Amino acid sequence: MQEVSRLPTECTELVLEEKDAADWIYRGEGAANLVLAYKGSSPSFVGKVIRLQKAPKNISQSMNGTSVFSVQECLLWKDTNDLLSSTSKENVGQLYSLHIMSPLLGSEHVDPGMRILVSKEFLESVEKNVLCQRPAWRVDAANINILCDSALLVSDHSVFPHGILKEEPCISVEIKPKCGFLPSSRFIAEGNFIKRSITRFRMHQVLKHHEGEISQISEYDPLDLFSGSSERIHKAIKALFTTPQNNFRIFLNSSLIFGGLGGGRDSTDFVMGESFEDKMEGIIRADYGLRTASFLQLVAEAIFRSGVLDRLLEAQKLDLLDIEGAIHAYYNIVSQPCVACRDLAVRELSHSLHSISLEESLKIVRDYLVAATAKDCSFMISFRPREDGDPSLSHRTVCLEPINQNFDYKVNFIDLDLKPLKKMLYYYELDQKIVSCYNQMNKEHGISDTKSMERSEAAGI
């Protein structure tokens, strides 16, 4: 079957009707989209997933047909091919992945997908079918947008192409790596200098724990994963496995076996300890009790060899000024009084940014939003054991040396959504809240990092 992830990017011949709903099962969801995986037998959909747009319950749904961009966003993305002609969020996301993110991350690692038609009855039926599987807080926040007439069909990156038909075992890991560098912008306020030494992820963990959003602080540090060091990448993978939160999930033959469904909050892990060891039988040829450690080593080695995080880090570093600098360029664009400049010290620091041209402001904000996509995306790395003596080289290979076992692997980026311009203020306010909470906890408990915070809490401080 021809790969549908390449041009043409729209197919009006594929239509999902009410009778098709039973073939699509819940895979997971984020704030904007719900993902369904195909479990039927149609060659057009085997090995595929669809992304369905969600509609927040506190915002009325509107019909497609009008521009999805504000006047300022039209200026922001005016040079991006046919992006501005889009009349649906699905089309915008697809073109954004194709024209903006794919060149940055590598076309072999980005699947823009193809839009297909869906009936209202299909969406209504799917909504009923998956309701009991969705996290309650996701259900409270949004429904599937039943007024959409299309969905995005993309490859199921948790399996290899045609692997389902051949019944080849495939194990995949989905990782949300978050921001992999420390900012050094001169526009960071003096009271926020902690940002130069502690990652955003680790500071955000303290805020989430303080607000009861997570029950324990993650052991993961993004700087380890992005370090380029085999040892530190291995350390990061072990930390993600220990405290997965919504940053680490494992699939076996496209079925979730470890990690949460909805992301964003603590959720029960599906498989732990001995059960995971059992799942690895027939995939990892290690003795019982050693398979989990071997698998984590395999993931780390493949990430190290692939080099894909180098490109992701470059995209993240398009954020040159940090949100504390970019917010001033944002207010230049929207022509409103800058809320960040209410502070005299900030106003003096940012004076030069309010003197730049509109084109310069547009570039700063555009780069920041692209970097925000790179900081918030996920990637899937999938493995299948290679048969001894198999001469084919259709995919990259990696050897798990302690047990002398070879695997094919592939890496794909997902969730490459365009961030709306109006989120700039949200990003700024959240950043200030994160740093303020971290500084307050530091002041109260004398912490220098989240590890110290955990030790303080364990001691009952």
Salt bridges, closest charged atoms under 4 A:
GLU3 OE1 - LYS48 NZ 3.69
GLU10 OE2 - ARG115 NH2 3.12
ASP20 OD1 - LYS19 NZ 3.33
GLU29 OE1 - LYS54 NZ 2.68
GLU29 OE2 - ARG134 NE 2.90
ASP82 OD1 - HIS99 NE2 3.65
GLU108 OE2 - HIS109 NE2 3.46
GLU127 OE2 - ARG134 NH1 3.95
ASP156 OD2 - ARG27 NH2 3.09
GLU168 OE1 - ARG384 NH1 2.88
GLU174 OE1 - ARG249 NH2 2.94
GLU211 OE2 - LYS433 NZ 2.85
ASP224 OD1 - ARG232 NE 2.89
ASP224 OD2 - LYS235 NZ 3.83
GLU301 OE2 - ARG305 NE 2.75
ASP319 OD2 - LYS375 NZ 2.71
ASP322 OD2 - LYS195 NZ 2.60
GLU324 OE2 - LYS195 NZ 2.74
GLU359 OE2 - LYS78 NZ 3.26
ASP367 OD2 - LYS363 NZ 2.66
ASP376 OD1 - LYS176 NZ 3.96
ASP376 OD1 - LYS178 NZ 3.01
ASP376 OD2 - LYS419 NZ 3.02
ASP388 OD1 - ARG285 NH1 3.71
ASP408 OD2 - ARG384 NE 3.19
ASP408 OD1 - ARG386 NH1 2.72
ASP415 OD1 - ARG51 NH1 3.33
ASP417 OD1 - ARG51 NH2 2.56
ASP431 OD2 - LYS195 NZ 2.86
ASP431 OD1 - ARG200 NH1 3.52
GLU444 OE1 - HIS445 NE2 3.99
GLU457 OE2 - HIS209 ND1 3.16
